[in-house]
């Protein structure tokens, strides 16, 4: 039986915005380990489920899909957001 992970999209580290961080993603656990290709040296495997990522607007929609399709799943909670309050004058201390 395929297993899946359901998690909330993290904030992009390269930008300050929080675009699409309220969306949830369902992705499958890898069925086999990746191994280097003898010709090119790139990592790969025969598991095509690694390429599938499904997006959902809510956590409940992702869970409902997994239950409807008979997938075993784990929900990974979103990390707590910490605000670092800092004044511009702190750069010169």
C-alpha positions in Angstrom: 0.0 0.0 0.0 1.5 3.4 -1.0 2.1 5.8 1.8 1.9 9.6 1.5 3.0 12.7 3.4 0.6 15.7 3.8 2.3 18.9 4.8 1.8 22.7 4.4 4.0 24.5 2.0 6.8 26.4 3.7 7.7 30.0 3.0 10.2 30.5 0.3 13.5 31.3 1.9 14.6 33.5 -1.0 11.7 36.0 -0.7 10.0 37.8 2.1 6.5 37.1 1.0 4.2 34.2 2.1 2.7 33.4 -1.2 0.9 30.0 -1.3 1.9 29.1 2.2 -1.7 28.3 3.0 -1.8 25.5 0.5 -1.3 21.8 1.5 0.7 19.2 -0.5 0.4 15.5 -0.7 3.5 13.6 -1.9 4.3 9.9 -1.9 7.0 8.3 0.1 9.8 6.8 -2.1 9.3 3.1 -2.7 13.0 2.4 -3.4 16.3 4.2 -2.8 17.9 6.3 -5.5 21.1 5.0 -7.0 23.6 6.7 -9.3 23.2 6.1 -13.1 26.3 4.3 -14.4 26.5 6.4 -17.5 25.8 10.0 -16.3 26.2 9.6 -12.5 22.9 11.3 -11.8 20.8 9.9 -9.0 17.6 8.2 -10.0 15.3 5.2 -9.5 12.5 3.4 -11.2 9.9 4.8 -8.8 7.7 7.2 -10.8 5.5 8.2 -7.8 8.4 10.5 -6.7 7.4 12.9 -9.5 3.8 13.3 -8.3 2.9 16.2 -6.0 -0.8 17.1 -5.5 -1.8 20.5 -4.1 -4.9 21.1 -2.0 -6.4 24.3 -0.7 -7.0 22.9 2.8 -5.7 20.2 5.1 -9.1 18.5 5.2 -9.3 18.3 1.4 -5.9 16.5 1.3 -7.0 14.1 4.0 -10.3 13.4 2.3 -8.5 12.6 -0.9 -6.0 10.2 0.8 -8.9 8.4 2.6 -11.0 8.2 -0.6 -8.0 6.7 -2.5 -7.1 4.3 0.3 -3.7 5.8 0.9 -1.9 5.4 4.2 -0.8 8.9 5.2 0.9 11.0 7.8 0.2 14.7 8.4 3.2 16.8 9.2 2.2 19.9 11.1 3.5 23.3 10.0 6.3 24.7 12.1 5.6 27.5 14.4 6.4 30.9 12.9 8.7 33.0 15.1 8.9 36.7 14.7 12.3 38.3 15.3 11.5 41.9 16.2 14.6 44.0 15.6 15.2 47.7 15.2 17.5 49.2 12.5 19.6 50.7 15.3 20.5 47.2 16.5 22.8 46.9 13.5 25.2 49.5 15.0 25.6 48.3 18.5 
